[in-house]
């Protein structure tokens, strides 16, 4: 995993920035949260973990302090948890959608649902098996940061956003280009 994240804010230019978030994986679930005082100070927890633990006072306090965000597995049904997503808008400084394998595109739908149905205005990060090939599609549906797989070339990644000057579909970033014939 890269120590940097590719940020592409809605009204900004793509750039690399330090990654300040560690990802709590399923195999760490049994032990609870990692020590946030002696390592990275922010953690992304699995949404399924959040569903189980979000009412605990120390978890809630850390979320309110901006130390906890959530990541959605590709098979998480976020539509069943509208109440938690509404609450999360005021708690989570970052949410992420996990790509378990490059060819599994369900996390594109997660980002689109968050932006369109739930009016999510905060950062949405693509994590997991994220390749350069996914950047343009991800940026269109609502991702504004990407944790690229470690073998991906940073310079090539930045160039992806300049490939096309005309868009023929609407996106989260703006309307399609009007073409004069």
C-alpha positions in Angstrom: 0.0 0.0 0.0 1.3 3.5 -0.9 1.9 5.9 1.9 0.3 8.6 -0.2 -3.3 9.1 -1.4 -4.3 10.5 -4.7 -6.7 13.3 -4.0 -9.0 14.8 -6.6 -11.3 17.3 -5.0 -14.5 18.1 -6.9 -13.4 21.7 -7.8 -9.6 21.1 -7.6 -6.6 19.5 -9.3 -5.5 15.9 -8.6 -2.5 15.6 -6.4 -0.8 13.2 -4.0 -0.9 13.8 -0.2 0.3 11.8 2.8 -2.1 9.0 3.9 -3.1 9.7 7.5 -5.6 6.8 7.8 -5.0 3.1 8.7 -7.5 0.6 7.6 -8.9 -1.8 10.2 -9.4 -5.1 8.4 -11.7 -8.0 9.2 -8.9 -10.1 10.9 -8.4 -7.2 13.4 -12.1 -7.0 14.2 -11.9 -9.2 17.3 -9.4 -7.0 19.0 -11.2 -3.7 18.7 -9.6 -0.4 17.7 -5.9 -0.2 17.4 -4.0 2.2 19.7 -4.6 5.5 18.1 -2.2 7.3 20.4 1.0 5.5 19.3 0.6 5.2 15.5 -1.5 6.7 12.8 -4.2 8.7 14.7 -7.1 8.0 12.4 -8.7 4.6 11.5 -11.2 3.4 8.9 -13.3 0.7 10.4 -15.5 -1.8 8.5 -19.1 -0.6 8.3 -20.2 -3.9 9.7 -18.0 -3.3 12.7 -19.5 0.2 13.1 -23.0 -1.2 13.1 -22.1 -3.4 16.0 -20.1 -0.8 18.0 -21.3 2.7 17.2 -23.3 3.1 20.4 -20.2 2.6 22.6 -19.2 5.9 24.2 -15.5 5.7 23.5 -16.1 4.8 19.9 -18.6 7.7 19.5 -16.2 10.1 21.2 -13.3 9.1 18.9 -15.6 9.5 15.8 -16.7 12.9 17.0 -13.0 13.8 17.4 -12.4 13.0 13.7 -10.4 9.8 14.4 -12.8 7.2 13.0 -14.2 6.8 9.5 -15.8 3.8 7.9 -15.2 1.7 4.9 -17.9 -0.3 3.0 -17.3 -3.8 1.8 -18.4 -4.4 -1.8 -21.3 -6.5 -0.5 -22.5 -4.1 2.2 -26.1 -3.1 1.6 -26.0 0.6 2.6 -29.6 1.0 1.6 -30.6 -0.9 4.8 -28.8 1.6 7.0 -30.1 5.0 6.0 -30.3 6.1 9.6 -26.6 5.3 10.3 -25.5 7.0 7.0 -27.4 10.2 8.0 -25.7 10.1 11.5 -22.4 9.4 9.8 -22.6 12.7 7.8 -21.9 14.5 11.1 -19.4 12.0 12.5 -17.2 10.5 9.8 -14.6 12.8 8.1 -13.9 10.1 5.6 -15.7 7.0 4.2 -14.2 4.5 1.8 -15.5 1.8 -0.5 -13.4 -1.3 -0.9 -12.6 -3.0 -4.2 -11.8 -6.6 -3.2 -10.5 -7.2 -6.8 -10.1 -4.9 -9.7 -12.9 -6.4 -11.8 -15.5 -6.1 -9.0 -17.2 -2.8 -9.7 -19.8 -2.9 -6.9 -18.0 -0.1 -5.0 -18.6 2.3 -7.9 -22.3 1.9 -7.0 -21.6 2.5 -3.3 -19.9 5.9 -4.1 -22.7 6.9 -6.5 -25.4 6.0 -3.9 -23.6 8.0 -1.3 -23.4 11.1 -3.5 -26.8 10.9 -5.2 -29.2 9.3 -2.7 -27.6 10.3 0.6 -26.1 13.7 -0.5 -22.8 12.8 1.0 -20.5 15.9 0.8 -17.5 14.5 2.6 -14.5 12.6 1.2 -15.1 9.2 -0.4 -12.0 7.1 -0.9 -11.4 4.1 -3.1 -9.4 1.4 -1.3 -8.4 -2.2 -2.0 -7.4 -3.4 -5.4 -7.4 0.1 -7.0 -5.7 0.5 -10.3 -5.1 3.5 -12.6 -7.7 2.1 -15.0 -10.4 2.9 -12.4 -9.6 6.5 -11.7 -11.7 8.2 -14.3 -14.8 6.1 -13.6 -14.3 6.6 -9.9 -14.0 10.3 -10.2 -17.2 10.5 -12.2 -19.3 8.5 -9.7 -18.1 10.4 -6.6 -14.7 9.3 -5.4 -12.4 12.1 -4.6 -9.5 10.2 -3.2 -7.8 6.9 -4.2 -5.5 4.6 -2.3 -3.8 3.1 -5.3 -2.3 -0.4 -5.3 1.4 -0.1 -4.6 2.6 -1.2 -8.0 0.8 1.7 -9.8 2.8 4.5 -11.3 2.0 7.9 -9.7 2.9 10.0 -12.7 0.7 7.9 -15.0 -2.1 8.1 -12.4 -2.0 11.9 -12.5 -2.1 12.0 -16.3 -5.4 10.0 -16.4 -7.5 13.0 -15.5 -6.3 15.0 -18.5 -7.0 12.3 -21.1 -10.4 13.7 -22.2 -11.5 17.3 -22.6 -15.1 16.4 -23.6 -17.5 14.4 -21.5 -20.7 12.9 -22.9 -22.3 11.8 -19.6 -23.3 13.6 -16.5 -21.2 13.0 -13.4 -21.0 14.0 -9.8 -18.3 16.5 -10.8 -20.5 18.4 -13.3 -22.7 18.2 -16.4 -21.7 16.7 -19.7 -20.1 18.9 -22.4 -22.6 20.4 -24.8 -21.4 19.7 -28.3 -22.2 21.9 -31.3 -22.8 20.1 -34.5 
